[in-house]
Amino acid sequence: MRKPALLVVALLVLIGGLWWLRQAQQPHPQFAPSITGQAAPAPVPPPHAARAIEGLPPFLPDEARQTIALIQHGGPYPYNQDGSVFGNREGRLPQRPRGYYHEYTVDTPGLSHRGTRRIVTGGEPVEIWYYSDDHYETFRSFSVPARSE
């Protein structure tokens, strides 16, 4: 009688462990779930924002345009980390007081997480723009035309 009880306990522990692993692998939502059960649409900048991002350098991916427009519009941002202070701990950007730099995600198509592409801005209002496609290993500076209202 002891062996069947032990097998049942082992089976329950295995099922519980598999359930926990599955829950840990699922991405956490960035926004509260919709009441209708449909996914919330990605934030879209107002129509005038698209005009402000013409003339960007060719090394920026198309998804950077959306991120730049959101930065210029002040959000809302799709990730909680967007707009947070970038610490520049590795010292790859010029040294500035803490709080000068802020980071923003540039989406990577096909990924279910933030990926490695970022825009880092400096100053408020923004004085300098940097792009990194390798999670802050390298940066390229660029200019963004002033936003026209």
C-alpha positions in Angstrom: 0.0 0.0 0.0 2.9 2.4 0.6 4.2 2.2 -3.0 1.0 3.5 -4.7 0.8 6.4 -2.2 4.5 7.3 -2.8 3.9 7.1 -6.6 0.8 9.4 -6.3 2.9 12.0 -4.3 5.7 11.8 -6.8 3.3 12.3 -9.6 1.7 15.3 -7.9 5.2 16.9 -7.3 6.1 16.3 -10.9 2.9 17.9 -12.2 3.3 20.9 -9.8 6.9 21.4 -10.9 6.0 21.3 -14.6 3.2 23.8 -14.0 5.5 26.1 -12.1 8.1 26.0 -14.9 5.5 26.8 -17.5 4.3 29.8 -15.5 7.8 31.1 -15.1 8.5 30.9 -18.9 5.4 33.0 -19.9 6.1 36.7 -20.4 4.5 39.0 -17.9 2.1 41.5 -19.4 3.2 45.1 -19.5 -0.3 46.4 -19.1 -3.4 45.3 -17.2 -5.4 42.7 -19.1 -8.3 43.8 -21.2 -11.8 43.3 -19.9 -12.8 42.0 -23.3 -10.0 39.4 -23.4 -8.4 41.0 -26.4 -4.8 42.2 -26.3 -4.3 45.9 -25.8 -3.1 47.6 -28.9 0.4 48.9 -29.1 0.7 52.6 -28.3 0.5 54.7 -31.4 1.9 58.3 -31.5 -0.4 61.0 -32.9 -0.3 61.5 -36.7 1.9 64.6 -36.5 4.7 62.5 -34.9 5.6 60.7 -38.1 6.6 64.0 -39.7 9.1 64.7 -37.0 11.2 61.6 -37.7 12.0 62.0 -41.4 15.7 62.3 -42.2 16.9 59.7 -39.7 20.2 57.9 -40.5 20.0 54.6 -42.4 21.6 52.5 -39.7 18.4 52.9 -37.6 15.9 50.1 -38.0 12.3 50.9 -39.0 11.1 50.1 -35.5 13.3 52.9 -34.1 11.0 55.4 -35.8 8.1 54.3 -33.6 10.3 54.5 -30.5 11.5 58.0 -31.4 8.0 59.2 -32.0 6.9 57.8 -28.6 9.9 59.6 -26.9 9.0 62.9 -28.6 5.4 62.5 -27.6 6.2 61.5 -24.0 4.8 58.0 -24.2 2.9 55.9 -23.4 5.7 53.3 -23.7 5.1 49.6 -24.2 7.6 48.5 -21.6 7.8 49.5 -17.9 11.6 50.0 -18.2 11.2 52.6 -21.0 12.0 56.1 -19.8 14.0 54.8 -16.9 17.4 56.2 -16.0 20.3 54.7 -17.9 23.3 54.4 -15.5 26.1 54.3 -18.1 27.9 52.0 -15.6 30.3 50.8 -18.3 31.2 54.4 -19.2 30.7 53.9 -22.9 28.9 57.3 -23.2 30.3 60.6 -22.0 30.2 61.0 -18.2 27.2 63.0 -17.1 25.3 63.3 -13.7 23.0 60.4 -12.8 19.6 61.0 -14.4 21.0 62.6 -17.5 20.6 59.5 -19.7 17.3 57.5 -20.2 16.7 54.3 -22.1 14.0 53.1 -24.4 13.3 49.8 -26.2 13.4 49.4 -29.9 11.2 46.4 -30.8 12.8 43.5 -32.6 10.3 41.7 -34.8 9.7 38.0 -33.9 10.9 38.3 -30.3 8.6 37.8 -27.3 10.8 39.9 -25.1 12.6 43.3 -25.2 15.6 42.1 -27.2 18.9 44.0 -27.4 18.0 47.1 -29.3 17.8 50.4 -27.4 17.7 54.2 -27.8 19.4 56.2 -25.1 18.7 59.9 -24.8 20.6 62.5 -22.9 19.1 65.6 -21.3 15.6 66.9 -20.7 14.6 68.2 -23.2 16.6 65.7 -25.2 20.0 67.0 -26.3 21.6 63.9 -27.7 20.4 60.5 -29.1 22.3 57.2 -29.1 21.3 53.8 -30.7 22.6 50.4 -29.5 21.7 47.2 -31.2 23.8 45.0 -28.9 22.5 45.9 -25.4 24.8 48.8 -24.7 28.1 47.2 -25.9 28.3 49.9 -28.7 26.5 53.1 -29.4 26.0 55.3 -32.5 25.0 58.9 -32.0 22.4 60.4 -34.3 20.3 63.5 -34.7 16.5 63.8 -34.7 14.8 66.7 -36.4 12.9 69.0 -34.0 9.3 68.0 -33.7 6.8 70.2 -35.6 3.4 70.6 -34.1 
